[in-house]
Amino acid sequence: MSYGGNDDRMTEPNLKPRKNEPIEPKWHDLLSNGELLQMAIRDPLTGLLNRRAFDEELRWIWKQAKDHPFSIGLLVVDIDHFKAVNDSYGHVVGDQVLKECAALAQASVRESDVVCRYYGGDELVVILPWADEAETRRVANRMIEAFRGAVLCKDTYELRATISVGGSTVVAGPGHSAETFLIQADRALYRAKQTGRNKLCFADEVPPPPAARGAGLAPAPAGFADPKRTVLVVDDDEALCRLFARMISRAGFSVLTAQTAADAVALAEQERGMIDVALVDLHIGPDNGLDLLKKLRALDESSIGIVITGQATLEDAVSSLQQGAYDFVQKPVAPAQLSATLERAAKYRRLVLENKRYQAHLEDMVREKNAALSRALDQVTDSYQFTLEAMADMLDTREKRTGAHSKRVARMAVVLARKMGASLEEIEYIGTGALLHDIGKVGIPDSILLKEGPLTPEEREIMKTHPHLGYNIIKAGPGLEPASEIVLAHQERYDGTGYPRGLKGEDICLGARIFAVVDTYDAIRSDRPYSRSRSPAEALAEIVRNSGTQFDPAVVAALQTCQADIEDVGQWPAPS
């Protein structure tokens, strides 16, 4: 079938599309095998989780860390000089490098860690649950060493890459937010890049940015150097170097000199960010001055290059400007002309840096505003969740014999849903549905709900109305419609003998099938007026015995692989 309308012209496998008609994708095939979900959460190039999935994972892990305090590590990873790869070898090679780097990063982390391609460029982010600073540093350093020893694109260019890493750790709680946590790691990455790259810098190693002066632009973030009037002169003629140095010094600039391209690069690395203008001879011995300017820009993208030569042609001048030189000067040059050229170049660099500062300031403002909005949304979400839990507590208090049953089965359902590969959205509504499964019992009279002895047939029929009552209570709640289906179906059985609709097999929603297992597990492991608690082995054996009748065999199989985790969240006392 086609996707949209009643036109089924594309349903036959050998039927050619008509000319000028779009060939529609077979979305129904994608939906059937889960590829559409993967497309939504995975980066298509690297296969890593994308920005959306990262945000959801961080939000989920952060919430768990708040509820059950534990340390979280965060790494922001940037491939050093990746732009030069695209510029030199093309985007096809650049894409291959990204794929191999993603595989390296994934292989360097722990099984529990989450690796994402954050902005769609060359930046990766790693979430490390249950990782203190020492463990986070170990993972980061392992990743850095893996990159140092790796050869990329072995079949063609044999490239090597290094990475810069910013790290941060935190125990979620008051005074912290996931957004500021990410900002700290991002600033640490910026520090690592500004202090030499190919290294790890941790958040506690980054000095706080200075306070803003006045009501105008904020000062530069940590790592930006104040612009200095410094000129690097590169000429293989020592006498000319000295001459230019004197002329430039008299014009009020600081001067550095080099007679080879290698010495110039070494000086630029040493004085990173401190050189305003590079005055470079077009021919430096065997080296090309334009190639040197490219290397200098790779070290400092805001550097300004001026080409100078004694044998100028129009083609040389045009080529120099096309390849990124700010200006072109012919020898011999008068001191006044050279001074004016350098002044223009230094002012242009200052404007570039001011623009960067302003951009960084705007980005910080946006991040702060987003963080404030996120905190407000978190408060609303927390309040909403508190309300749901209060409703469950109210019911458990009314039906005292069940204790904290609702919260336990909710935690167990979440563990089991994750084990079965449910999406983040599914896990959330499965947990909510399990938490509120018995909410309909608020409409059952106490004489029936709290009755000590067996119920009469008439009373049992009244009790059987509680799934419908619960469904009607919560289905209209914001975001609760998927959870309401679990409430309605939580008394169904896999063999079709349950109620209220007598659903069978996978006609029962996954959340309700999961709930059936954890509900019974909790009943066996808990002390009840009519039965004493039994051991984990006995609980599992009973559920396995009813696999295929009362319970979905796939859910039972998942329980067998994660029973230890179920026990951890259940927190039942040892059987007496």
Legacy VTK file of the C-alpha trace (Angstrom):
# vtk DataFile Version 3.0
C-alpha trace
ASCII
DATASET POLYDATA
POINTS 576 float
0.000 0.000 0.000
1.104 3.569 -0.554
1.449 5.933 2.367
-1.419 8.352 1.996
-4.666 8.327 0.030
-6.318 5.352 -1.528
-3.986 5.054 -4.519
-2.365 1.627 -4.321
-0.476 1.779 -7.626
2.820 1.050 -5.878
1.709 -2.132 -4.124
2.723 -4.534 -6.892
6.458 -5.373 -6.766
6.904 -5.367 -10.569
4.764 -2.316 -11.277
6.851 0.595 -12.541
6.051 4.070 -11.250
4.501 6.462 -13.708
6.660 9.171 -15.185
7.010 12.342 -13.074
5.337 10.680 -10.076
7.232 10.552 -6.751
8.406 7.152 -5.566
7.224 6.979 -2.005
9.248 5.175 0.689
7.737 1.977 2.118
7.198 3.346 5.605
5.051 0.372 6.539
8.110 -1.871 6.155
10.142 0.408 8.391
7.454 0.408 11.000
7.270 -3.366 11.005
10.949 -3.936 11.766
11.796 -1.061 14.038
13.973 0.819 11.561
11.862 3.964 11.898
12.595 4.139 15.632
16.305 3.723 14.949
16.143 6.518 12.376
14.636 8.806 15.013
17.301 8.211 17.679
20.437 7.258 15.737
22.897 9.373 13.779
22.788 7.914 10.234
26.538 8.308 9.605
28.101 6.947 12.797
25.281 4.819 14.201
25.658 6.585 17.560
22.718 8.033 19.455
21.766 11.529 18.243
21.164 14.792 20.113
17.521 13.987 20.844
18.363 10.574 22.266
21.226 12.070 24.299
18.920 14.642 25.893
16.443 11.907 26.818
19.165 9.600 28.208
20.722 12.387 30.277
17.305 13.406 31.623
16.506 9.810 32.567
19.898 9.069 34.169
19.810 12.423 35.983
16.388 11.585 37.452
17.614 8.179 38.596
20.653 9.782 40.190
18.403 12.214 42.071
16.132 9.439 43.305
18.966 7.053 44.213
22.041 9.322 44.588
25.073 8.233 42.586
27.859 9.971 40.707
27.577 10.701 36.982
30.526 11.417 34.679
30.302 13.395 31.434
32.849 13.689 28.613
32.658 16.097 25.663
35.027 14.953 22.906
36.271 16.934 19.892
38.407 15.567 17.041
41.434 17.855 16.754
41.735 19.793 13.485
38.935 17.851 11.842
38.131 20.784 9.538
41.560 20.355 7.970
40.649 16.772 7.034
37.562 17.933 5.133
39.484 20.791 3.523
42.422 18.602 2.466
40.824 15.267 1.601
37.159 16.048 0.985
33.956 15.229 2.830
33.864 11.569 1.763
37.143 10.945 3.600
35.924 13.175 6.431
32.808 11.010 6.816
34.935 7.863 6.909
37.149 9.414 9.595
34.042 10.284 11.643
32.724 6.715 11.397
36.042 5.220 12.476
36.422 7.758 15.300
32.915 6.935 16.537
33.827 3.233 16.587
37.043 4.025 18.501
35.136 6.065 21.073
32.493 3.356 21.503
35.167 0.694 21.984
36.970 2.790 24.621
34.067 3.260 27.053
32.362 0.911 29.493
29.342 -1.177 28.534
27.089 0.987 30.713
28.227 4.271 29.134
26.188 6.151 26.521
28.026 7.642 23.489
26.271 10.246 21.306
27.072 12.423 18.315
25.853 15.631 19.855
25.678 18.437 17.318
26.020 16.415 14.121
29.648 17.589 13.580
32.864 16.151 14.996
31.805 16.481 18.644
30.869 13.420 20.726
29.385 13.275 24.218
29.672 10.356 26.649
27.450 9.851 29.720
29.046 7.642 32.402
26.528 6.487 35.031
27.984 5.473 38.397
31.368 7.060 37.570
33.281 9.265 39.997
36.039 11.615 38.854
38.749 8.928 38.997
36.717 6.511 36.858
35.719 9.273 34.416
39.388 10.234 34.008
40.336 6.590 33.386
37.778 6.246 30.591
38.793 9.594 29.040
42.513 8.765 29.099
41.833 5.306 27.656
39.975 6.969 24.783
42.772 9.521 24.201
45.385 6.734 24.069
43.217 4.695 21.679
43.115 7.634 19.278
46.862 8.294 19.541
47.632 4.743 18.493
45.012 4.413 15.748
45.549 4.671 11.995
42.428 5.838 10.137
41.503 5.203 6.494
44.191 2.494 6.276
43.281 1.544 2.724
43.850 5.018 1.308
45.551 7.788 3.300
46.634 6.265 6.651
45.561 9.298 8.662
46.102 9.835 12.359
43.876 11.793 14.702
43.953 13.063 18.259
41.126 14.252 20.457
40.567 16.946 23.047
38.309 15.997 25.944
36.425 18.010 28.558
35.243 16.131 31.624
32.970 16.713 34.586
31.406 14.661 37.384
28.548 15.411 39.736
26.192 13.779 42.198
22.724 14.957 41.154
20.959 16.944 43.812
19.930 20.443 44.919
22.051 23.162 43.371
22.854 21.106 40.281
21.177 20.679 36.921
21.874 18.535 33.895
22.298 21.675 31.781
24.995 23.257 33.960
26.656 19.847 34.145
26.942 19.816 30.337
28.118 23.439 30.222
30.924 22.645 32.696
32.168 19.754 30.560
31.903 21.896 27.422
33.978 24.663 28.999
36.550 22.091 30.054
36.753 20.924 26.421
37.304 24.515 25.303
40.120 24.799 27.832
41.722 21.595 26.556
41.655 22.917 22.979
43.082 26.289 23.964
45.947 24.802 25.982
47.373 22.483 23.363
44.721 19.889 22.365
45.315 16.105 22.466
44.570 16.110 26.188
41.936 15.909 28.920
40.884 18.957 30.886
38.499 18.579 33.827
35.873 21.081 34.939
37.654 21.778 38.234
40.758 22.806 36.229
38.921 25.602 34.410
39.100 29.050 36.038
35.727 30.806 36.296
35.140 33.503 33.683
35.715 37.066 34.969
32.721 39.181 35.887
31.272 41.315 33.124
32.332 44.992 33.094
29.584 47.519 32.523
26.411 46.930 30.615
27.995 46.145 27.235
29.668 43.009 25.996
30.696 40.373 28.487
34.425 39.600 28.680
35.821 36.713 26.699
35.290 33.219 28.107
38.238 31.375 29.623
40.718 30.537 26.869
40.311 33.729 24.799
43.396 35.888 25.043
43.138 39.672 24.950
44.319 40.818 21.513
47.977 41.891 21.460
49.688 43.961 18.753
52.188 41.282 17.886
53.569 40.562 14.407
55.370 37.393 13.317
57.847 38.073 10.480
58.893 35.043 8.402
61.639 35.512 5.802
64.622 33.299 4.957
66.801 36.416 4.553
68.157 37.217 8.039
68.992 40.824 7.107
65.473 41.482 5.826
64.039 39.926 9.001
66.013 42.385 11.111
65.005 45.294 8.875
61.309 44.448 9.050
61.577 43.939 12.813
62.973 47.467 13.295
60.309 49.029 11.056
57.485 47.177 12.802
58.801 47.927 16.309
58.907 51.664 15.500
55.250 51.377 14.417
54.324 50.251 17.965
54.101 46.463 17.490
55.831 43.624 19.284
57.827 41.498 16.844
58.711 37.813 16.550
60.929 36.566 13.721
61.549 33.218 12.024
63.626 32.229 8.989
61.996 28.841 8.284
58.430 27.615 8.105
59.132 25.033 10.851
60.440 27.740 13.226
57.375 29.881 12.467
54.978 27.029 13.300
56.888 26.311 16.522
56.630 29.987 17.544
52.923 30.049 16.731
52.326 26.953 18.872
54.284 28.523 21.730
52.476 31.869 21.458
49.096 30.389 20.607
46.460 33.108 20.278
48.978 35.912 20.920
50.042 36.677 17.312
47.890 39.256 15.541
49.495 39.307 12.136
51.890 37.032 10.271
54.030 38.816 7.646
55.211 35.933 5.457
57.513 35.847 2.448
55.900 34.111 -0.529
58.954 31.844 -0.876
60.701 30.743 2.328
63.588 28.662 1.059
61.988 25.427 -0.197
58.653 26.205 1.503
55.630 28.046 0.173
54.448 31.030 2.208
50.770 30.329 1.447
51.116 26.788 2.806
52.613 28.270 5.972
49.657 30.641 6.374
47.294 27.647 6.223
49.250 25.971 9.033
49.119 29.143 11.112
45.364 29.440 10.615
44.976 25.823 11.714
46.623 26.793 15.021
44.597 30.019 15.343
41.663 30.419 12.970
41.510 34.168 13.655
45.151 34.776 12.662
45.725 37.352 9.914
48.264 36.665 7.173
50.000 39.165 4.891
52.124 37.959 1.978
55.253 39.904 1.005
57.500 39.229 -2.002
60.128 40.927 -4.142
59.031 39.368 -7.417
55.351 40.049 -7.487
52.991 39.280 -10.319
49.294 39.926 -10.605
48.715 36.178 -10.541
50.657 35.903 -7.246
48.582 38.645 -5.665
45.270 37.156 -6.799
46.302 33.651 -5.736
47.375 34.897 -2.300
44.070 36.632 -1.662
42.081 33.665 -2.969
43.934 31.334 -0.575
43.128 33.401 2.491
45.787 36.090 2.785
44.479 39.390 4.163
46.771 41.516 1.993
49.697 41.359 -0.455
52.767 43.644 -0.169
55.643 44.043 -2.629
59.267 44.578 -1.591
60.716 47.112 -1.066
57.996 48.569 1.149
58.046 51.994 2.778
57.764 52.077 6.604
54.577 54.178 6.440
52.934 51.756 3.982
53.914 48.741 6.077
52.681 50.408 9.274
49.321 51.291 7.700
48.898 47.742 6.346
49.664 46.195 9.732
47.292 48.601 11.515
44.441 47.616 9.200
45.216 43.931 9.701
45.419 44.258 13.510
42.101 46.139 13.623
40.486 43.459 11.471
41.747 40.739 13.838
40.392 42.688 16.803
36.987 42.830 15.114
37.123 39.072 14.494
37.906 38.419 18.149
35.235 40.818 19.354
32.725 39.041 17.151
33.788 35.710 18.670
33.428 37.142 22.144
29.999 38.486 21.334
28.950 35.167 19.815
30.211 33.314 22.881
28.361 35.776 25.107
25.131 35.234 23.170
25.581 31.470 23.368
26.120 31.703 27.128
22.982 33.812 27.465
20.977 31.303 25.420
22.343 28.431 27.496
21.497 30.214 30.725
17.978 30.982 29.506
17.531 27.395 28.337
18.864 26.128 31.663
16.397 28.339 33.553
13.539 27.147 31.345
14.615 23.549 31.785
14.726 23.982 35.561
11.201 25.387 35.485
10.021 22.487 33.347
11.773 20.038 35.676
9.900 21.574 38.607
6.602 21.155 36.768
7.530 17.583 35.848
8.597 16.798 39.415
5.352 18.254 40.755
3.361 16.209 38.253
5.252 13.035 39.189
4.747 13.812 42.883
1.013 14.080 42.268
0.914 10.704 40.513
2.904 9.055 43.309
0.654 10.686 45.906
-2.367 9.149 44.192
-0.717 5.724 44.315
0.275 6.229 47.967
-3.290 7.198 48.804
-4.569 3.931 47.407
-1.848 1.837 49.059
-2.644 3.531 52.377
-6.332 2.765 51.945
-5.536 -0.872 51.127
-2.998 -1.298 53.935
-2.243 -4.936 53.256
-0.443 -4.061 49.985
2.064 -1.662 51.567
4.138 0.232 48.976
3.066 -2.187 46.257
2.394 0.427 43.564
5.833 2.030 43.738
7.578 -1.345 43.827
5.838 -2.701 40.742
6.491 0.599 38.934
10.243 0.324 39.608
10.239 -3.357 38.619
8.298 -2.643 35.416
10.840 0.005 34.402
13.740 -2.424 34.919
12.012 -5.119 32.881
10.987 -2.699 30.094
14.570 -1.508 29.728
15.754 -5.097 29.594
13.321 -5.794 26.760
14.633 -2.869 24.721
11.684 -0.535 25.097
12.176 3.059 23.981
12.603 5.864 26.494
9.034 7.028 25.848
7.668 3.496 26.323
9.630 3.025 29.556
8.194 6.239 30.958
4.550 5.393 30.316
5.016 1.752 31.379
6.340 2.986 34.730
3.420 5.410 35.074
0.833 2.771 34.107
2.260 0.317 36.651
2.269 3.016 39.329
-1.417 3.845 38.737
-2.650 0.353 37.830
-5.102 0.117 40.724
-6.252 3.740 40.743
-9.753 2.580 39.783
-10.134 0.979 43.223
-10.921 4.423 44.600
-14.409 3.746 43.191
-14.786 0.383 44.946
-16.658 0.480 48.283
-14.596 -0.246 51.402
-16.980 -3.052 52.266
-15.731 -4.913 49.212
-12.137 -3.621 48.889
-11.240 -4.230 52.544
-13.335 -7.364 53.072
-11.364 -9.990 54.986
-13.155 -13.086 53.687
-13.908 -14.284 50.161
-16.029 -12.104 47.889
-19.459 -13.107 46.708
-20.046 -13.456 42.942
-21.801 -10.092 42.943
-18.909 -8.465 44.839
-16.389 -9.987 42.432
-18.239 -8.427 39.500
-18.087 -5.043 41.202
-14.357 -5.522 41.868
-13.818 -6.342 38.185
-14.987 -2.847 37.245
-11.874 -1.197 38.679
-9.776 -1.403 35.444
-12.487 0.520 33.565
-12.849 2.977 36.433
-9.089 3.605 36.480
-8.964 3.970 32.698
-11.704 6.608 32.768
-9.984 8.479 35.594
-6.594 8.964 33.924
-7.139 8.684 30.135
-7.797 12.423 29.830
-4.713 13.384 31.860
-1.876 15.146 29.967
0.463 12.528 28.566
-1.369 9.689 30.345
-3.255 8.127 27.433
-0.631 5.375 26.794
-0.487 4.640 30.531
-4.289 4.433 30.696
-4.215 1.426 28.334
-2.031 -0.420 30.867
-4.487 0.433 33.638
-7.337 -0.957 31.524
-5.476 -4.160 30.588
-3.577 -4.963 33.794
-5.906 -7.869 34.677
-5.725 -9.527 31.268
-4.017 -12.932 30.921
-1.793 -14.107 28.081
-4.109 -17.072 27.362
-7.155 -14.809 27.011
-8.909 -15.776 30.265
-8.452 -12.394 31.959
-10.695 -9.342 32.138
-12.250 -6.877 31.283
-11.925 -7.569 27.511
-10.529 -11.111 27.406
-7.540 -10.051 25.286
-5.013 -12.694 24.291
-1.270 -12.792 23.490
0.207 -9.676 21.930
-3.227 -8.087 21.660
-2.438 -7.115 25.246
-0.161 -4.064 25.291
3.458 -4.671 26.291
3.143 -2.595 29.464
0.266 -4.744 30.741
2.156 -7.958 29.901
5.150 -6.687 31.848
2.921 -5.583 34.711
1.330 -9.034 35.017
4.751 -10.559 35.692
6.030 -7.973 38.185
2.680 -7.832 40.002
2.763 -11.559 40.651
6.464 -11.462 41.533
5.771 -8.786 44.141
2.823 -10.695 45.565
4.988 -13.810 46.056
7.896 -11.887 47.562
5.731 -9.815 49.941
4.079 -10.690 53.235
0.283 -10.673 52.772
-2.510 -11.458 55.275
-3.241 -14.648 53.375
0.375 -15.760 52.639
3.948 -15.363 53.843
6.667 -14.094 51.546
8.653 -16.667 49.581
12.214 -16.710 48.256
13.379 -15.245 44.903
13.886 -18.762 43.530
10.328 -19.750 44.467
8.921 -16.574 42.927
10.759 -17.178 39.662
9.772 -20.859 39.565
6.079 -19.977 40.010
6.183 -17.419 37.199
8.054 -19.790 34.853
5.441 -22.463 35.602
2.705 -20.113 34.355
4.599 -18.914 31.281
2.407 -19.128 28.192
-0.827 -19.193 30.189
-0.922 -16.289 32.615
2.293 -14.644 31.382
3.995 -13.717 28.105
6.967 -16.127 27.614
9.137 -13.286 26.250
8.597 -11.225 29.410
9.311 -14.265 31.588
12.558 -14.877 29.678
13.590 -11.266 30.256
12.827 -11.620 33.977
15.157 -14.627 34.177
18.048 -12.512 32.875
17.529 -9.534 35.184
16.129 -11.044 38.390
19.045 -9.618 40.417
18.102 -6.087 39.286
14.446 -6.777 40.134
15.499 -7.810 43.623
17.566 -4.648 44.003
14.622 -2.337 43.297
12.082 -4.486 45.174
13.907 -4.287 48.515
11.808 -6.998 50.176
12.859 -8.286 53.607
14.309 -11.786 53.755
11.593 -14.491 54.072
10.951 -15.411 57.688
LINES 1 577
576 0 1 2 3 4 5 6 7 8 9 10 11 12 13 14 15 16 17 18 19 20 21 22 23 24 25 26 27 28 29 30 31 32 33 34 35 36 37 38 39 40 41 42 43 44 45 46 47 48 49 50 51 52 53 54 55 56 57 58 59 60 61 62 63 64 65 66 67 68 69 70 71 72 73 74 75 76 77 78 79 80 81 82 83 84 85 86 87 88 89 90 91 92 93 94 95 96 97 98 99 100 101 102 103 104 105 106 107 108 109 110 111 112 113 114 115 116 117 118 119 120 121 122 123 124 125 126 127 128 129 130 131 132 133 134 135 136 137 138 139 140 141 142 143 144 145 146 147 148 149 150 151 152 153 154 155 156 157 158 159 160 161 162 163 164 165 166 167 168 169 170 171 172 173 174 175 176 177 178 179 180 181 182 183 184 185 186 187 188 189 190 191 192 193 194 195 196 197 198 199 200 201 202 203 204 205 206 207 208 209 210 211 212 213 214 215 216 217 218 219 220 221 222 223 224 225 226 227 228 229 230 231 232 233 234 235 236 237 238 239 240 241 242 243 244 245 246 247 248 249 250 251 252 253 254 255 256 257 258 259 260 261 262 263 264 265 266 267 268 269 270 271 272 273 274 275 276 277 278 279 280 281 282 283 284 285 286 287 288 289 290 291 292 293 294 295 296 297 298 299 300 301 302 303 304 305 306 307 308 309 310 311 312 313 314 315 316 317 318 319 320 321 322 323 324 325 326 327 328 329 330 331 332 333 334 335 336 337 338 339 340 341 342 343 344 345 346 347 348 349 350 351 352 353 354 355 356 357 358 359 360 361 362 363 364 365 366 367 368 369 370 371 372 373 374 375 376 377 378 379 380 381 382 383 384 385 386 387 388 389 390 391 392 393 394 395 396 397 398 399 400 401 402 403 404 405 406 407 408 409 410 411 412 413 414 415 416 417 418 419 420 421 422 423 424 425 426 427 428 429 430 431 432 433 434 435 436 437 438 439 440 441 442 443 444 445 446 447 448 449 450 451 452 453 454 455 456 457 458 459 460 461 462 463 464 465 466 467 468 469 470 471 472 473 474 475 476 477 478 479 480 481 482 483 484 485 486 487 488 489 490 491 492 493 494 495 496 497 498 499 500 501 502 503 504 505 506 507 508 509 510 511 512 513 514 515 516 517 518 519 520 521 522 523 524 525 526 527 528 529 530 531 532 533 534 535 536 537 538 539 540 541 542 543 544 545 546 547 548 549 550 551 552 553 554 555 556 557 558 559 560 561 562 563 564 565 566 567 568 569 570 571 572 573 574 575
